[in-house]
Amino acid sequence: MVQVLNPAGELVGEPPELSPEALRTMYRWMVLGRTFSDRMVALQRQGRMGTFAPLNGQEAASVGLAAPLQETDWILGSYREYLSYFVKGVPLLAVMETYKGLITDKYPRPARCLPVQVVLAAQIHHAVGVAMGMRYEGEPGVVVAVCGDGATSEGDFNEALNYAAVFKAPVVFVVQNNGWAISTPRRQQTAAETIAARGPAFGMPGHLVDGNDLLAVYRVVSEATARARAGDGPSLVELVTYRLAAHTTADDPTKYRSPEEVQAWEARDPIPRFRSYLQTAGVLTDDDIPRIEADVKAEIQAAVETLEALPPPDPARMFDVVFAQPTPQLQQQRADLLAFLHRTA
Ligand SMILES: Cc1ncc(C[n+]2csc(CCOP(=O)(O)OP(=O)(O)O)c2C)c(N)n1
């Protein structure tokens, strides 16, 4: 398993070359991810947000897989990848709108992220499609396709990896192995020793990485994207991490896992690990820590205020964003809804 920092934050491997500024920025992203996740859960509990998937515990994985990317690269992820999306340039508001059940138009094209996917592993196929499209168009860039351990059992995941390896698509497949797929433990997902071990069977390298070690994730994803960029084909990267919170706000994890298991992973929390390393290295001062915390809270608060000041959505719009050319059935449904709203106004 690739590791650069041990759980105590001590250097045990070769760190990637990063400036103090870049290290501080990545720390800030991790804190923002945790704070955002907690705030979204609180908003949901207050009836101000829809069902939400917290990412607590997966901040190193989420930041480390996105931070090495270039502007021309894409990330296609699931409902738990929003922190990677923020790093890539998607605004907080786009994700908040999505989880509130609104149709968002706030994904900036230069961020190169497709809207978060809920259908497990569907984004893995799309990622290979985007990568092949870029190759045909002669565009630079690689695609990072992200999913959970549960999604690796989908046919889509396996078909996409097979195709990508055969055609040397410029893709990096990243699996956030957070131990659980709702209540299904990782050991019931595959009889393979590791998910990474399945890479060579598809004809691509497989890397097993400590997903709670930001520097290890950064280094391995950098190497895998460099390989894809050079035309040498895809890689499979397994990030071993843990979902410290519930699957979603609709889940109660105490029904299927022990407090001891959770406590053992809390001791491997990625944020204190990285913070301790940065403090020892003199990159983060005692003043920086509360300043960053206050700063991310203010950024999130501003986004919440913008979200809650938005005018109510136009109900007809949901029919307009399905197809470029709406089908007759959709047009009929749209007309029926508008007539109903008019009658009952
Ligand atoms: C095709 C499909 N089947 C089932 C579901 C229901 N479902 C939503 S999340 C989930 C578990 C996914 O686990 P994993 O891939 O490990 O990702 P995690 O939620 O742990 O990040 C399931 C079964 C779905 N969204 N899509």
The ligand as an ORCA input file, in Angstrom:
! r2SCAN-3c Opt
* xyz 1 1
  C     -27.316      1.276    -10.527
  C     -27.646      1.592     -9.093
  N     -27.981      0.598     -8.250
  C     -28.270      0.869     -6.960
  C     -28.247      2.158     -6.495
  C     -28.600      2.460     -5.039
  N     -27.396      2.847     -4.295
  C     -27.103      4.146     -4.101
  S     -25.659      4.345     -3.301
  C     -25.406      2.687     -3.180
  C     -24.148      2.156     -2.537
  C     -22.926      2.601     -3.272
  O     -21.759      2.252     -2.596
  P     -20.332      2.638     -3.139
  O     -20.249      2.460     -4.615
  O     -19.348      1.902     -2.320
  O     -20.215      4.208     -2.891
  P     -20.385      5.050     -1.546
  O     -21.846      5.392     -1.434
  O     -19.892      4.223     -0.408
  O     -19.573      6.281     -1.750
  C     -26.464      1.986     -3.758
  C     -26.576      0.522     -3.808
  C     -27.901      3.178     -7.416
  N     -27.818      4.455     -7.054
  N     -27.590      2.872     -8.698
*
